[in-house]
Amino acid sequence: MEMKQRCWLVAEDPAAAEQLEAKIDSIGWKVRRLSPPLFSSRLEEDRECGVGLVLLDGMADARLAQLEAMLLESHCPWMVVAADDAVEDASRRQLVATLCHAVVAPTIDLAELDCLMRHALPLSLLRSGDSRPCHREAALSADMAEYEMVGTSPVMRSLFQVIRKVAAVEAPILIGGESGTGKELTAQAIHERSPRASSSFHAINCGALPDHLIQSELFGHEKGAFTGAVHRKIGRIEAADGGTLFLDEIGDLPLELQVNLLRFLETQSIQRVGGLEEIRVDVRIIAATHVDLEAAIEEGRFREDLYHRLNVLHVRVPALREHPDDIEVMARYFFDRFSGEKSARLKGFSREALVVMRQYAWPGNIRELINRIRRAMVMCEKRLIQPRDLGIERRKIVRHSMTLDQARERAEREALVAALERNESRVRPAARELGVSHVTIYRLMEKHDISHPGVEAEG
Ligand SMILES: Nc1ncnc2c1ncn2[C@@H]1O[C@H](COP(=O)(O)OP(=O)(O)OP(=O)(O)O)[C@@H](O)[C@H]1O
C-alpha cells in the first residue's frame, strides 16, 4: 500500500476546515489539522508534513500575528487558500506575499491543487537545514553525514566512492585539485574512514613554514642541535605516530627535505635533527598539491622518485565549476551553517542570485563560495540575497564564460562519470551505453583524470 503524503491544514473555522480536509484527503493526502491558537512549537507535532495549507477566509485579524510567527519558523512551503478579496487588506497581502508559496482559490480544481502541493514538497527538505535534495538515495546522504562533505552530482559521488576505496588501503595518497576545492577535507574524510580513524589526523602546510623551520617541524630536533634548540622537540611525523599526516602544498617542500621525506617513506623511520637514533614511526602520509607536480619535476623543483612514492594512489578533487549542480545545495548548506550570524529577516537566496552563482566560474572554488555567502548574509538588507550582496556582477560572469570547446570537454567528462557511476564503474557496460569502445573509455578516463575503481597504482 502506498504511503500517504502529509500536509498541514490551518483554519479558524472548524466547518470550513472539515470540508477542505475531506477534499484534500480524497486526492491522497493525510491531513494534520492545526486549529488556533497557532504556536510554532505545534509544528513539532508532525515532522513528516512537507507542505501546508492556510485557509485565510474567515481568519480573524487578531490571529495574523500568530500565523506569521508560525510560518516564519516553518520549513514547509505554505499555500494560501483564499477568495480574491481575502488578500486585499494590506497586512494580509504582505503576509501572503512574503511567507507563502502560492495562493489558490477555494474553487481550485483538486488535481491542480494536488500537483501544486507535490511540486512544493521538495522545498521543505531544502529549507530544513538538511541539504539533501529529497529524491536522492539514502546512501548519498550517508556520505555527506560521514564526511561533512556536501555534493550530490555524479563527480562528487564518484569522489565519495574513491574516498571509500583508498581509505581501506595503507598506501600513500596524492590529492590533486585547485585551491579551495576541498583537498584537506578529502584527506580528513579518508582518515576518518581508514583503520587509523581512532588515532589523530595532523595537517601541515609545507608552503606556510619558512625553509629553516620545516625540517625540525617535520622531523623534530634534539636538545642543542642548533642555536636556540634548548629542548628536545618531537616533530610532526613522530607526533602523528599511529595516525595520518596530511602534507598540504607538497610542491613547496624544499628539495633537501624532499630527500628526507623520501627516506622516511622508504624506511618508515626518522632521525631527529642533531640525533643519530633511528626512530620507527607508523604514519600514513597523504599529500596534496594545487600545482602540476609533473611540470615541477621537469623544471627540477620536485624529485621524481618522491613523486612516484607519494602518488601510489591518486585522488582528484574537482573544481566547483565542474559540478555546478552542487552549487545550490552547497549554498543552502552554508547558509544554514552560518545562520547564527544573519538577521532574522533574511530567508535565503533570490532566484537571480542562484542563477548568477551557477554561471560564475568560482576561481577560488568552495572556499570562495563560503566567503561570498558569509559576506552576503551580513550585507543583505532584503529578505533574500541578491547578486550584488554576493559581489558577483554579470561582467565577471561574461569574462569567465566558457568557450564551446570547454563546454564540450565538460559535457564529455560529465557523461563519462555518470555512465561509469550508473554501471558501478564497469567499463564495458559504460562503453556500450555511450556507444563507444572500451578502449575509448580508458582513453577518456586518462584524459579527464578519472580514477578507475581499482584506483590506479603507480610507482
Ligand atoms: N564538499 C564540500 N562540502 C562542504 N564543504 C566543503 C566541501 N569541500 C570543501 N569544503 C570547505 O571548503 C573550504 C576549503 O576546503 P579545503 O581547505 O579542504 O580546500 P583545499 O583544496 O585543501 O584548499 P587549499 O588548496 O587552499 O589548501 C573548507 O572550509 C572546507 O570545509
The ligand as a Gaussian input file, in Angstrom:
#p B3LYP/6-31G(d) Opt

LIG

0 1
 N       32.265000      19.144000      -0.484000
 C       32.306000      20.066000       0.476000
 N       31.244000      20.265000       1.273000
 C       31.267000      21.192000       2.240000
 N       32.324000      21.989000       2.494000
 C       33.408000      21.840000       1.729000
 C       33.466000      20.862000       0.691000
 N       34.676000      20.945000       0.102000
 C       35.350000      21.927000       0.732000
 N       34.599000      22.458000       1.719000
 C       35.001000      23.570000       2.589000
 O       35.683000      24.498000       1.744000
 C       36.802000      25.071000       2.421000
 C       38.067000      24.791000       1.628000
 O       38.331000      23.394000       1.686000
 P       39.816000      22.801000       1.912000
 O       40.600000      23.644000       2.884000
 O       39.677000      21.354000       2.203000
 O       40.379000      23.058000       0.432000
 P       41.844000      22.805000      -0.140000
 O       41.647000      22.276000      -1.509000
 O       42.635000      21.966000       0.826000
 O       42.408000      24.293000      -0.217000
 P       43.958000      24.757000      -0.416000
 O       44.427000      24.179000      -1.720000
 O       43.863000      26.237000      -0.474000
 O       44.698000      24.229000       0.775000
 C       36.820000      24.470000       3.808000
 O       36.123000      25.339000       4.678000
 C       36.034000      23.180000       3.649000
 O       35.423000      22.791000       4.865000

